[in-house]
Amino acid sequence: MPVSTVFRTLLLAVSLAKVAAGILPSYSHAHLHHPRATVNATANLTDLQTWWHANGENNTKTPVQNDNVRQSHLYSIQVALASAPTSYYHSFVYETIPRNGNGKICTPGDLTSLCDTDDQISIEPDIGITMAWTQFLYQDDVVVKVSRSNGLAISAADVLVRPSYLNFTITAAGADALITVPYNSNGFRFSVELQDDLWVYRNAGTGADSYYVQNINPAGTGYVQNYTNDMPTVGVEPRNALLIFASPFPTTDLVPNDQANTLYVEPGLVTGLDSTTKSIVYFAPGVYYFTGTAHAILSSSVSWVYFAPGAYVKGAVEYSSSAPNLKATGFGVLSGEEYVYQANTAAGYANIKSDTSSLHMWRGDFQTNQTWTVHGVTMNAPPFNSMDFYGDVGATSVFISDYKQVGAFFGQTDGMEMYPYSYARDIFYHTGDDTIKTYYSNIVAERIVVWKTSNAPIIQFGWSQRNLTNITVDSIDVIHTRYHTQAEEYPRALIGSAASYADATSTLTADINSYISNYTVSNWRAEGISPALIGINPLANIDTFHVENIWIEELANQTTLIDMSTIRVFTDANHGNQPIQIGQNSPDNIGLTIKDYYVGDTHITLAADNWDSLSQGRLNIDSSYWGRWTAV
C-alpha cells in the first residue's frame, strides 16, 4: 500500500523541500552578446529570471575551452511573461554531447590515449546526437519561444512536448514555436521535440543481444548501407534534444545569506577548497573549472555549496563535514565534462574502473543523523555513478528536489541514492544505469521524468539481499528508452532487481531471512517504446508489493525479448537451497499485485487471459509462484 500519510508528512516536514514563491538575490546579465541575436536582454524580475553566458562556445565535436560553456549549436530560447507576451528575454541554451568531445580516451587531457573499455556509447557521436537545455525561474505563466539556427521553420503541429499529457498550448510565430507554460509550484521539466529531428534507433538484428546500426555515416560505428526488415526499431529520440526546466523561485532557506561565513570563489581555475575555514562555498555567475585531474574536495568546515543561477562549475563535489545538515543548492550547473569515463581518483583520474575510487559527482562520508539537501542544481555529463556517500548511511537521509541530470551518455551513469527516510521529488533524470535506486526503507520518490539510454532498469532494488519496507515510487513519466539488449541477470525493465553483484550468474545467492514488503509502484506512464514491466531476480522474500496504474504505450519488439517480464526462482545456498517465497506473509498469500496495467489501450489481467509470455502483457513469471501474484 502507499506510504502512510504520517510518514509522508514527516518527510515533508524534515526535508527542506517544500517549494513556494521566494525572491532570489539579483544577478544581472543583461546586454551580453548572443551570436544569433541582435539584442540580448535577460530577465531579472520578481516573477521571471533568466541568465546568460558571454563565453558560450558553439562546438559539437571537441572539448570546449576551460573558460567557455558549450552553447547549443541549434536552439535559441526566449521567455516572456504571458501577461506581457511581446517582451521576451533571452535564456542561455546549454549543450552536452556524447563523450564531451574527448573521444574514447583513457587519460585526462590526452586525446590520443584511446582505450578499448566499453563506455556503452556507440553510434551517438557518429550520427550527431546532442542534448540542449535551458533553465529559468518563474512565478507566473510564461511563453517560451523556441528558435532554430538551421533556417528551418517550426510548425506548431510538428512540435511534441513530453511528457505528452502536459498539453501545453503550442502556436507558431513566423519560423518559431511558442509554448505557453503555466505556473506550477512544483515546476516543469519537459522535452521539446520536432518531427523533422527524430532519429529511429534500430538493432543490427533480432535476439536478446544486439547493437545499434546507422545508415548515414559510412566511417562511423554500426554503419549499414540499408536497413532490413530484421533490424527492429528499439527507440525513437530527437537527434538534437531540447529540455526546458521551468522552476519556482527558491525559498530563503535555500539561498545563503551569511557573508561572514561564505567563501566567494573566483571564476576560472579553482583550488584551495580543502583549506577554507568557511562553512559556505559560493559559486556566483561565471565559469569555474578544476581540470580533469582534480575535483572539489571540501574542507571539514564546509557544509553548503551554492551554485548561483549562471554559475557553471566543471568539477565534482566531495564533502568531509560532520555538520548535521549538508546542502547543495542553487540553479547553476555542476558538470563532469572534463573527466574521462570512470575517472579513478586513485589512479590520476584515468579510465580505470573502481566502485570506491572512480569519481562520483557527489560524494561524502556521512556521520550519524546527518542529512543532505539538494535543490535546483543541474548536473551534466557524469563520468560514473552520479552519487555515493559512505560512512553511517543507514542513519542518514537525503532530500532531493527540482534536480536535473543531463548528458548521461556513458553507461554507468545512474540516479541518486536514497538512504532511509529520504524524499526525492520533481526530478529530471537522463541516465545510462540504475535510475531510481531503492536500496533502503522508508523512502518516497515522486514526480520524476526519466529519459533512459540502454543499460539497467529504471527502478533498481537488487544486487544484494536486502530487508526493505515502506517504499513508494509514484508519478513517474518515462519519456524515452532505447534498450538494445536483454539479460536475465541484469534485467531491462521499468521495475528491476539485478542478480547478486558478487555472482551474477548464480541463482543460489538469495537469503530466505530477508524480506521486501509494503513496496508500491504507482502512476507510471511509459511513452513510446518501453522495456518490460518487471524483471526480478528475487534475492529476498517478497510481500505486499503493489504495481498500480501503469500505462505502457508500446512494448519493445518481441524478437528482442526486451519486452519480456520475468520473475525467476532463486534459492539460498546457506539454507539447503530453500527457494525465495512470494506472498508468504501477505493477505491471501498474494505477494505481488499488478493492478490497472495497460499496454496501449489493453488492460492486462488474469481474467482477460492476456497476461502470459505469449500474450500482450508478456508476463513470464515462474510457474512456481502461481497463486502468489495477481493481475487485475
C-alpha positions in Angstrom: 0.0 0.0 0.0 1.1 3.6 -0.5 3.2 5.1 2.3 1.2 6.3 5.2 0.0 9.9 5.5 2.0 10.2 8.7 5.2 9.1 7.0 4.8 11.4 4.1 4.0 14.3 6.4 7.2 13.5 8.3 9.3 13.5 5.2 7.8 16.8 4.1 8.5 18.4 7.4 12.1 17.4 7.6 13.1 17.7 4.0 13.5 21.4 3.4 12.0 20.5 0.1 8.8 22.5 0.1 8.6 24.7 -2.9 7.0 28.1 -2.5 7.4 31.5 -4.0 10.6 33.3 -2.9 12.9 36.0 -4.1 16.4 35.0 -5.3 19.2 37.6 -5.0 19.6 39.6 -8.2 22.3 38.8 -10.7 22.3 40.9 -13.8 23.5 39.6 -17.1 21.8 42.0 -19.5 23.2 43.2 -22.8 25.7 40.3 -23.3 26.3 39.4 -26.9 24.4 36.5 -28.4 25.9 35.2 -31.7 22.4 34.7 -33.2 20.6 37.7 -31.7 21.0 41.4 -32.4 19.5 42.3 -29.0 20.2 40.2 -25.9 18.5 41.0 -22.6 17.8 38.7 -19.7 15.0 38.9 -17.1 15.8 40.0 -13.6 12.2 40.4 -12.4 10.3 39.4 -9.3 8.3 36.9 -11.4 10.9 35.8 -14.0 14.6 35.3 -14.0 16.8 34.2 -16.9 20.6 34.4 -17.4 23.3 34.3 -20.0 27.0 33.4 -20.6 29.1 35.8 -22.7 31.5 32.9 -23.3 29.2 30.4 -25.0 31.1 28.2 -27.5 29.3 26.6 -30.4 31.1 23.3 -30.8 29.7 19.8 -31.3 32.9 18.0 -32.0 35.7 18.7 -29.4 36.1 19.8 -25.8 35.3 23.5 -25.2 37.9 25.9 -23.7 38.2 25.7 -19.9 36.6 29.2 -19.5 33.8 28.6 -22.0 30.4 27.0 -21.8 29.2 24.7 -24.6 26.2 26.5 -26.2 23.5 25.0 -28.3 24.5 25.0 -32.0 20.9 24.9 -33.0 18.4 26.3 -30.5 17.8 29.7 -29.1 15.2 30.3 -26.3 13.4 33.5 -25.2 10.9 33.7 -22.4 8.1 36.2 -21.9 5.5 36.6 -19.1 2.2 35.5 -20.5 0.8 38.8 -19.2 3.4 40.7 -21.4 3.8 38.4 -24.4 5.7 40.8 -26.5 8.5 41.4 -24.0 10.9 38.5 -24.5 14.1 37.8 -22.5 16.9 35.5 -23.6 17.7 32.3 -21.7 21.0 30.7 -22.3 20.7 27.3 -24.0 23.4 24.9 -22.8 24.5 21.8 -24.8 26.2 18.5 -24.0 27.5 15.8 -26.4 28.5 12.2 -26.0 32.0 11.8 -24.5 32.1 15.6 -24.3 34.2 15.8 -27.4 37.0 13.8 -25.8 36.7 10.6 -27.8 37.1 7.3 -26.2 40.2 8.3 -24.1 41.8 6.8 -21.0 44.0 9.6 -19.8 42.6 13.1 -19.0 43.6 15.7 -21.5 45.3 13.3 -23.8 43.1 12.9 -26.9 45.5 10.2 -28.3 45.1 7.9 -25.3 42.4 5.7 -26.7 41.3 2.6 -24.8 39.0 -0.3 -25.6 36.9 0.0 -22.4 33.2 -0.3 -23.4 31.7 3.0 -22.3 28.3 2.0 -23.8 28.3 4.8 -26.3 28.3 3.6 -29.8 26.7 5.3 -32.8 25.7 8.5 -30.9 28.8 10.7 -31.8 28.6 9.4 -35.4 25.0 10.4 -36.0 25.4 13.8 -34.3 23.4 13.3 -31.1 23.3 16.4 -28.8 21.3 17.4 -25.8 20.5 21.0 -25.1 18.7 22.5 -22.1 17.7 25.9 -20.6 16.7 26.8 -17.1 14.7 29.8 -15.8 12.9 30.8 -12.6 9.3 32.0 -12.7 6.2 32.5 -10.6 3.7 33.3 -13.2 2.6 31.8 -16.6 5.2 32.3 -19.3 5.5 31.9 -23.1 8.7 30.1 -24.3 9.8 30.9 -27.8 11.9 28.2 -29.5 14.0 29.2 -32.5 16.4 27.2 -34.7 19.5 28.5 -36.5 19.3 26.0 -39.3 16.9 28.0 -41.4 14.0 25.6 -41.0 10.7 26.9 -39.8 8.9 25.2 -36.9 5.3 24.3 -37.4 3.2 24.0 -34.3 1.8 20.7 -35.5 5.3 19.3 -35.6 6.1 20.1 -32.0 5.7 17.4 -29.4 6.2 18.2 -25.7 7.0 15.2 -23.5 5.5 14.2 -21.1 2.8 14.4 -23.6 -0.1 14.7 -21.1 1.1 18.2 -20.3 -1.0 19.5 -23.2 0.7 22.9 -23.2 -0.7 25.4 -25.8 1.7 25.5 -28.8 1.5 28.0 -31.6 3.7 29.2 -34.4 5.1 32.7 -34.9 7.0 33.1 -38.1 9.6 30.4 -38.0 9.4 29.9 -34.3 7.3 27.9 -31.9 5.6 29.5 -28.9 4.9 27.2 -25.9 2.7 28.5 -23.1 3.9 27.1 -19.7 1.6 27.7 -16.8 3.0 28.4 -13.4 3.2 25.3 -11.2 4.5 25.3 -7.6 6.4 22.1 -8.5 7.9 23.5 -11.7 8.0 21.7 -15.0 10.8 19.6 -16.6 10.0 18.7 -20.2 11.3 17.8 -23.6 10.5 19.8 -26.8 10.7 17.5 -29.8 10.4 18.3 -33.5 9.2 15.8 -36.1 12.0 16.6 -38.6 14.7 15.9 -36.0 13.8 12.4 -34.8 16.2 9.5 -35.0 15.0 5.9 -35.1 17.3 3.6 -33.2 17.5 0.2 -34.8 19.2 -3.0 -33.7 21.5 -4.9 -36.0 19.2 -8.0 -35.8 16.8 -9.9 -33.8 17.6 -11.6 -30.5 18.3 -10.5 -26.9 21.9 -9.4 -27.5 22.3 -6.9 -30.3 23.7 -3.4 -31.0 22.7 -0.2 -32.8 23.1 0.3 -36.5 23.0 3.5 -38.6 22.9 4.4 -42.3 24.2 7.9 -42.5 27.9 7.8 -41.6 30.0 5.2 -43.5 33.0 5.9 -41.4 31.1 5.5 -38.1 30.2 2.7 -35.8 27.5 0.3 -36.8 27.2 1.6 -40.4 24.9 -0.3 -42.8 24.1 0.8 -46.3 20.5 -0.2 -46.0 18.1 -1.2 -43.2 16.4 -4.5 -43.5 13.2 -5.9 -42.0 15.1 -7.9 -39.4 16.5 -4.8 -37.9 13.9 -3.9 -35.2 13.2 -0.4 -34.0 14.1 -0.1 -30.3 13.7 3.6 -29.7 12.9 7.0 -31.3 14.6 10.1 -29.9 15.5 13.6 -31.1 19.0 13.9 -32.6 19.2 17.3 -31.0 17.3 17.1 -27.8 15.9 20.2 -26.2 14.9 20.3 -22.5 13.1 23.1 -20.7 13.4 23.4 -16.9 10.9 25.9 -15.5 11.4 26.3 -11.8 9.7 28.3 -9.0 11.9 30.7 -7.1 13.6 29.1 -4.1 12.6 29.7 -0.5 15.0 31.8 1.5 16.4 28.8 3.4 17.9 27.6 0.1 19.9 30.7 -0.6 22.9 31.6 1.6 22.8 34.9 3.5 25.8 34.8 5.8 28.6 36.7 4.2 31.0 36.3 7.2 30.9 32.5 6.8 30.9 32.4 3.0 33.8 31.8 0.6 33.1 33.5 -2.7 35.0 31.5 -5.3 36.8 33.4 -8.1 35.9 32.3 -11.6 38.5 30.3 -13.5 40.7 27.5 -12.1 39.6 26.6 -8.6 42.0 25.4 -5.9 42.1 25.5 -2.1 38.6 24.5 -1.2 40.2 21.9 1.1 41.7 24.5 3.3 39.0 27.1 3.8 37.6 27.7 7.2 34.3 29.0 5.9 31.1 26.9 6.1 29.6 28.0 2.7 31.2 27.8 -0.7 29.5 30.2 -3.1 29.8 30.0 -6.9 28.5 33.2 -8.3 27.6 33.6 -12.0 30.6 32.6 -14.1 32.6 29.6 -15.3 34.8 27.6 -12.9 36.9 24.5 -13.6 39.1 22.0 -11.7 40.6 20.3 -14.8 40.2 16.6 -15.5 42.6 15.6 -12.7 41.0 17.3 -9.7 37.7 17.9 -8.0 36.2 19.9 -5.2 37.4 18.2 -2.0 35.8 20.4 0.6 37.4 21.2 4.0 35.7 19.8 7.1 34.2 23.3 7.7 32.2 23.4 4.5 28.6 22.2 4.8 26.9 24.1 2.0 27.8 24.5 -1.7 25.7 27.1 -3.5 25.5 27.3 -7.3 24.0 30.7 -8.3 21.9 31.0 -11.5 24.5 31.4 -14.2 27.3 29.5 -12.3 28.8 26.8 -14.4 31.2 24.6 -12.4 33.3 21.9 -14.2 34.1 19.6 -11.4 32.7 17.2 -8.8 31.9 17.7 -5.1 33.2 15.8 -2.1 32.1 16.6 1.5 34.0 15.9 4.7 31.9 17.9 7.2 30.3 16.5 10.3 27.7 19.3 10.4 24.2 17.9 10.9 22.8 19.4 7.7 24.7 19.4 4.4 23.4 21.3 1.4 23.9 21.7 -2.3 21.5 24.3 -3.7 21.1 26.9 -6.4 20.2 26.8 -10.1 23.7 26.7 -11.5 25.3 23.7 -13.2 27.8 21.1 -12.0 29.4 19.5 -15.0 31.6 16.4 -15.3 32.6 17.1 -18.8 36.3 17.4 -18.2 36.6 13.9 -16.8 37.2 10.6 -18.7 34.8 7.7 -18.2 35.2 6.0 -14.8 37.8 8.6 -13.8 39.7 6.9 -11.0 40.9 9.5 -8.4 43.4 7.0 -7.0 45.0 6.5 -10.5 45.4 10.0 -11.8 41.7 10.2 -12.8 42.4 7.7 -15.6 39.7 5.4 -17.0 40.2 2.5 -14.6 37.0 1.4 -13.0 36.8 1.2 -9.2 33.5 1.2 -7.3 35.1 3.1 -4.5 37.6 5.5 -6.2 36.1 6.2 -9.6 34.7 9.7 -9.4 31.2 10.4 -8.2 29.8 13.8 -8.9 28.6 13.9 -5.3 30.4 12.1 -2.5 31.0 12.3 1.2 31.3 10.4 4.4 28.1 10.6 6.5 28.1 10.9 10.2 25.1 9.5 12.2 21.9 11.5 11.7 23.3 13.8 9.1 21.1 15.0 6.2 21.9 16.2 2.7 19.6 18.6 0.9 19.9 19.1 -2.8 17.7 21.6 -4.6 17.7 23.3 -8.0 21.1 22.1 -9.4 21.5 20.8 -12.9 24.2 18.1 -13.1 25.7 17.5 -16.5 27.9 14.7 -18.0 28.6 12.4 -15.0 31.6 10.2 -15.8 30.4 7.3 -13.5 27.9 6.6 -10.7 26.4 10.0 -10.0 26.4 10.0 -6.2 27.5 7.8 -3.4 28.0 8.6 0.3 29.9 6.4 2.7 30.0 6.2 6.5 26.8 5.7 8.5 24.4 5.8 5.6 21.9 3.7 7.4 21.3 6.6 9.8 21.2 9.5 7.3 18.7 10.9 4.8 18.8 12.9 1.6 16.2 15.3 0.4 16.3 16.0 -3.4 14.0 18.4 -5.2 14.0 20.2 -8.5 17.1 18.4 -9.5 18.1 17.8 -13.1 20.6 15.3 -14.6 21.5 15.7 -18.3 24.2 14.4 -20.7 24.4 11.0 -19.0 25.5 9.2 -22.2 28.1 7.0 -20.5 26.8 3.5 -19.4 27.4 3.7 -15.7 25.6 6.9 -15.0 22.8 6.4 -12.6 20.4 8.3 -10.4 20.8 9.5 -6.8 21.0 7.2 -3.8 18.1 7.5 -1.3 19.1 6.5 2.3 16.5 5.7 5.0 13.7 8.3 5.3 14.8 10.1 2.1 12.5 12.0 -0.1 13.1 12.7 -3.8 10.7 14.8 -5.9 10.4 16.9 -9.0 13.4 15.5 -10.8 14.6 15.1 -14.4 16.9 12.1 -15.0 18.8 11.3 -18.1 20.6 8.1 -17.1 22.6 5.2 -18.5 22.3 3.0 -15.5 20.0 2.3 -12.5 17.8 5.4 -12.3 15.6 5.2 -9.1 17.7 3.3 -6.6 15.6 1.9 -3.7 18.1 0.2 -1.5 16.8 1.4 1.8 13.5 1.5 3.7 11.1 4.4 4.4 11.7 6.4 1.2 9.5 8.2 -1.3 10.3 9.2 -4.9 7.7 11.0 -6.9 7.1 13.3 -9.9 10.2 12.2 -11.8 10.7 12.4 -15.6 13.0 9.7 -17.0 15.0 9.6 -20.2 16.7 6.3 -20.3 19.5 5.1 -22.6 20.4 1.4 -22.9 21.5 -0.1 -19.6 19.8 -1.4 -16.5 16.2 -1.0 -15.2 14.6 2.2 -14.1 13.8 1.1 -10.6 16.5 -1.0 -9.0 16.3 -2.9 -5.7 18.7 -5.8 -6.4 22.4 -6.5 -6.4 22.3 -7.9 -2.8 19.9 -9.4 -0.3 18.0 -6.6 1.4 15.4 -6.0 4.1 13.2 -3.3 2.7 9.8 -1.8 3.7 7.7 1.3 3.2 8.9 2.3 -0.3 6.8 4.4 -2.7 7.7 5.3 -6.2 4.9 7.4 -7.6 4.1 9.6 -10.6 6.9 8.6 -13.0 7.0 9.7 -16.6 9.3 7.7 -18.8 9.6 9.7 -22.0 12.3 7.7 -23.8 14.0 4.4 -23.6 16.2 2.7 -26.3 17.4 -0.7 -24.9 19.2 -2.9 -27.5 19.9 -5.9 -25.3 18.1 -8.0 -22.6 19.8 -10.0 -19.9 18.2 -12.1 -17.2 20.7 -11.3 -14.6 20.7 -7.6 -15.4 17.0 -7.1 -16.5 16.0 -4.2 -18.7 12.6 -3.2 -17.3 10.6 -0.5 -15.6 11.0 -2.3 -12.3 14.1 -4.4 -11.8 16.2 -6.4 -9.4 19.6 -7.4 -10.6 21.2 -10.7 -9.6 23.9 -10.7 -6.9 26.7 -8.4 -7.6 29.1 -11.0 -6.1 28.0 -13.7 -8.6 25.5 -12.6 -11.2 25.3 -15.9 -12.9 24.2 -17.9 -9.8 20.6 -18.4 -8.7 21.7 -19.7 -5.3 22.5 -16.3 -3.8 19.2 -15.4 -2.1 18.6 -15.0 1.6 15.4 -16.6 3.0 15.7 -14.4 6.1 15.5 -11.2 4.1 12.1 -9.5 3.3 10.8 -6.9 0.9 7.3 -5.6 1.8 5.0 -2.6 1.6 6.6 -1.5 -1.7 4.3 0.5 -4.0 5.0 1.5 -7.6 2.1 3.7 -8.9 1.0 6.0 -11.6 3.6 5.5 -14.3 3.4 6.5 -17.9 6.0 5.0 -20.4 5.8 6.8 -23.7 7.0 5.4 -27.0 8.8 2.0 -26.9 9.2 0.6 -23.5 11.0 -2.3 -21.9 9.3 -5.0 -19.8 7.2 -4.1 -16.8 9.2 -6.1 -14.4 12.4 -8.1 -14.3 13.1 -9.5 -10.9 15.8 -11.8 -9.6 14.5 -12.2 -6.1 17.3 -12.2 -3.5 14.8 -11.7 -0.7 11.2 -12.8 0.1 8.5 -10.5 -1.4 5.3 -9.4 0.3 2.7 -6.7 -0.3 4.4 -5.5 -3.5 1.9 -3.3 -5.4 2.2 -2.2 -9.0 -0.7 0.1 -9.8 -1.9 2.2 -12.6 0.9 1.6 -15.2 0.5 2.6 -18.8 3.0 1.5 -21.4 2.4 3.0 -24.9 4.2 0.2 -26.7 6.3 -2.7 -25.6 9.6 -3.3 -27.4 9.7 -5.7 -30.4 9.1 -9.2 -29.2 12.1 -10.5 -31.2 14.4 -8.6 -28.8 13.0 -10.0 -25.6 13.4 -6.5 -24.1 9.6 -6.6 -23.7 9.5 -9.8 -21.6 8.8 -9.5 -17.9 10.4 -12.2 -15.7 10.4 -13.3 -12.1 12.9 -16.1 -11.7 13.4 -18.7 -8.9 16.3 -18.0 -6.6 17.4 -20.2 -3.6 19.5 -19.8 -0.5 22.6 -22.0 -0.7 23.2 -21.4 3.0 19.9 -22.9 4.0 19.6 -26.1 2.0 18.8 -24.2 -1.3 15.3 -23.3 0.0 13.6 -21.0 -2.5 12.6 -17.4 -2.0 8.8 -17.0 -1.3 6.3 -14.6 -2.7 3.3 -13.8 -0.5 4.3 -15.9 2.5 3.3 -13.1 4.8 0.7 -11.3 2.6 -3.1 -11.2 2.8 -4.4 -14.3 1.0 -0.8 -15.1 0.2 -0.8 -12.6 -2.7 2.6 -11.1 -2.5 2.6 -9.2 -5.9 -0.5 -7.3 -7.1 -0.4 -5.8 -10.6 -3.5 -3.5 -10.9 -4.6 -1.4 -13.8 -1.7 -2.4 -16.1 -2.2 -1.2 -19.6 -0.3 -1.8 -22.8 -1.7 0.7 -25.3 -5.5 0.6 -24.7 -5.4 -3.0 -23.5 -6.0 -3.8 -19.8 -3.8 -6.7 -18.8 -5.4 -9.1 -16.3 -5.5 -12.7 -15.4 -9.2 -12.8 -16.1 -8.7 -11.5 -19.7 -6.1 -14.2 -20.2 -3.8 -11.7 -22.0 -1.0 -11.6 -19.5 1.3 -14.5 -20.3 4.6 -14.7 -22.2 2.8 -15.3 -25.5 0.2 -12.6 -25.0 0.2 -8.8 -25.0 1.1 -8.5 -21.3 4.3 -10.5 -21.7 4.5 -11.6 -18.1 6.8 -14.6 -17.8 6.5 -15.3 -14.1 7.8 -18.6 -13.0 5.0 -21.1 -12.6 6.1 -22.0 -9.0 4.7 -18.6 -8.0 1.3 -19.3 -9.3 -1.4 -18.3 -6.8 1.0 -15.9 -5.1 0.5 -13.0 -7.5 -2.3 -11.5 -9.5 -3.1 -9.0 -12.3 -6.5 -7.3 -12.0 
